[in-house]
Amino acid sequence: MRIWLANEMDRLGVPDRFIDALQGKMPRSVLARHYTDYSLENLRQIYDRAGMKVLSLTDALN
């Protein structure tokens, strides 16, 4: 699933640093940690703009 999600988000134009953050991999460099907005609101906006949706069981049955 991680590989598929990373490939799909890359195809949709999401920057690598945000794909990593959405998968729980945070950067170790000081610059990346302090100069990139990894707030939940920003990550939510990036995910929403990508147009991806996780299906629920109800969605899958319809």
Backbone torsions as a table, in degrees:
resi	resn	phi	psi	omega
1	MET	NA	-39.3	-179.8
2	ARG	-60.7	-43.8	-179.4
3	ILE	-64.3	-45.1	180.0
4	TRP	-62.1	-47.0	-179.3
5	LEU	-60.9	-45.3	-179.7
6	ALA	-61.8	-43.3	179.6
7	ASN	-65.0	-43.9	179.8
8	GLU	-64.7	-45.0	-179.4
9	MET	-66.4	-37.1	176.1
10	ASP	-62.9	-43.8	179.0
11	ARG	-61.1	-32.3	-179.7
12	LEU	-86.3	1.4	173.9
13	GLY	91.5	13.8	178.6
14	VAL	-77.4	129.1	179.2
15	PRO	-60.4	146.7	-177.1
16	ASP	-54.4	-40.0	-176.2
17	ARG	-63.6	-31.2	178.8
18	PHE	-81.6	-32.5	173.7
19	ILE	-60.4	-46.5	178.3
20	ASP	-59.7	-44.1	-179.0
21	ALA	-63.7	-40.8	179.0
22	LEU	-66.5	-22.2	177.5
23	GLN	-96.7	8.0	175.5
24	GLY	86.5	12.6	179.5
25	LYS	-104.2	104.7	-179.1
26	MET	-95.4	146.6	-177.7
27	PRO	-68.8	152.7	179.2
28	ARG	-97.9	-20.0	-176.4
29	SER	-73.5	146.6	-179.5
30	VAL	-62.3	-43.4	-179.0
31	LEU	-60.6	-47.9	-178.1
32	ALA	-64.3	-40.4	-178.5
33	ARG	-68.5	-35.0	-172.7
34	HIS	-99.4	-14.1	-176.1
35	TYR	-119.6	11.7	174.0
36	THR	-122.5	134.8	-177.8
37	ASP	-83.3	102.3	178.0
38	TYR	-102.3	24.6	179.8
39	SER	-66.1	155.4	179.9
40	LEU	-60.1	-37.7	179.9
41	GLU	-62.6	-44.2	-179.0
42	ASN	-66.8	-43.6	178.5
43	LEU	-63.2	-37.0	177.7
44	ARG	-63.7	-44.1	179.1
45	GLN	-63.0	-42.0	179.6
46	ILE	-63.5	-44.6	178.9
47	TYR	-63.0	-45.0	-179.9
48	ASP	-63.7	-41.0	178.9
49	ARG	-64.4	-30.2	178.9
50	ALA	-67.9	-22.4	177.0
51	GLY	78.5	17.9	178.4
52	MET	-85.4	153.2	-179.9
53	LYS	-143.4	131.9	173.9
54	VAL	-86.9	125.1	-177.8
55	LEU	-79.9	140.5	173.2
56	SER	-92.9	170.8	178.9
57	LEU	-60.5	-38.1	178.7
58	THR	-61.8	-43.5	178.1
59	ASP	-62.4	-40.9	-176.6
60	ALA	-67.1	-31.2	-177.6
61	LEU	-81.0	-18.6	-177.8
62	ASN	-91.5	NA	NA
